């Protein structure tokens, strides 16, 4: 059934109270106007600024009552014909016992016609006594055709406001823009489309990054997500050849969201490895490889002292992520975010959070690719590691000699230094056991030494810094060795 048929069925069935949570009041009012084609009722709208008006006739009648909530409910109760009453932002007044009682008697049809009362607002929490009488209705989000029509309308609006100057349109880019606007209400999508159009009078592929940014800012009102603007390219990451190939093989299926029969779309990977070996950079590079936005979930902001709030925060964050699809969701150091003994030492919060996350991972159908990174395998729950949770578990090991050469070249080039001026094989040999982060810090320290000596960076200074540094593979040799041994037979090498 269509959205309109569903709504008409609720009215025809005599539903006493319908609750609609939406920021798009105008669309809800229009939807009820259309419903009158299927089932006749007198249609009224109330707001605290306008009072109660009949709106189903040509034009709009003057207010029937003062804006007072009590007087409005009295008018509804005394009406002599059945009606549908749209009460906009009425729910705060239900905190008063008299108002709540009046509404309950209307809903129970005590000495009044069988009206249909509709509460419309951004977020509506009802008293328990009314919740049992309510039916919640969620308006469907606009489909691709509705969004395309909206973009075309806004383009015509731009021309009308700019002396007939037409918007320069790249048809392929518009298709991508419409696809990225899906998941938003028509009001929110229109706001973003107007910003893109009125910024320069052009709709092309260059608008896609700005669209992703605007969409993220719109959806991330809770602050639990962070939009990573600086996604890396795989060319910026040394090594990881096997992981790069794995991502490239799945890029088209993920981005287009149209897997051939029998082929499941890619869902995510777990990057396990030694600290400082580039797991975070690889997470950014995965988003760059897919060519989609990267969103990082900050687990630390999810936890709340009030019962049930942590799980609600996670649900909201994941729902917002799905609306940003296609995208990559990055959970950094996932073992810390899910820390807990699996019991009730924290009131069972970590267990419930893990349970909801695992369910979402298994059941989601949106184009959200999950990249989780972890350093401490012993802190990962077994449920997270079993086959099927992630498509693959990659181990990011200490770089080998070839990768170390590549890392030196990348960081020297990034600092406007010519790699060919250095003996990279010799430096790679001197940096055995160093992670990528430790190699970068050795270069930074050598640059400071050169700056202090008012001289250009020399290979001697680099060697000196490498010689005096103690990498993590030496400082925590036992732990690093144990992690590498554990991963040898249980994971796929990223390189």
Secondary structure, 3 states (H helix, E strand, C coil): CCHHHHHHHHHHCCCCEEEEECCCHHHHHHHHHHHCCCCCCEEEEEECCCEEEECCCCCCCCCCCCCCHHHHHHHHHHCCCCEEEEEECCHHHHHCHHHHHHHHHHHCCCCCCCCEEEEEECCCCCCHHHHCCEEECCCCCCCHHHHHHHHHHHHHHHHHHCCCCCCEECHHHHHHHHHHHCCCCHHHHHHHHHHHHHHHCEECHHHHHHHHHHHHHHHCCCCCEEEECCCCCHHHCCCCHHHHHHHHHHHHHHHHCCCCCCCCCCCEEEEEECCCCCHHHHHHHHHHHHCCEEEEECHHHCCCCCCCHHHHHHHHHHHHHHHCCCEEEEECCHHHHCCCCCCCCCCCHHHHHHHHHHHHHHHCCCCEEEEEEECCHHHCCHHHHCCCCCCEEEEECCCCHHHHHHHHHHHHHHCCCCHHHCCHHHHHHHCCCCCHHHHHHHHHHHHHHHHHCCCCCCHHHHHHHHHHCCCHHHHCHHHHHHHHHHHHCCCEECC
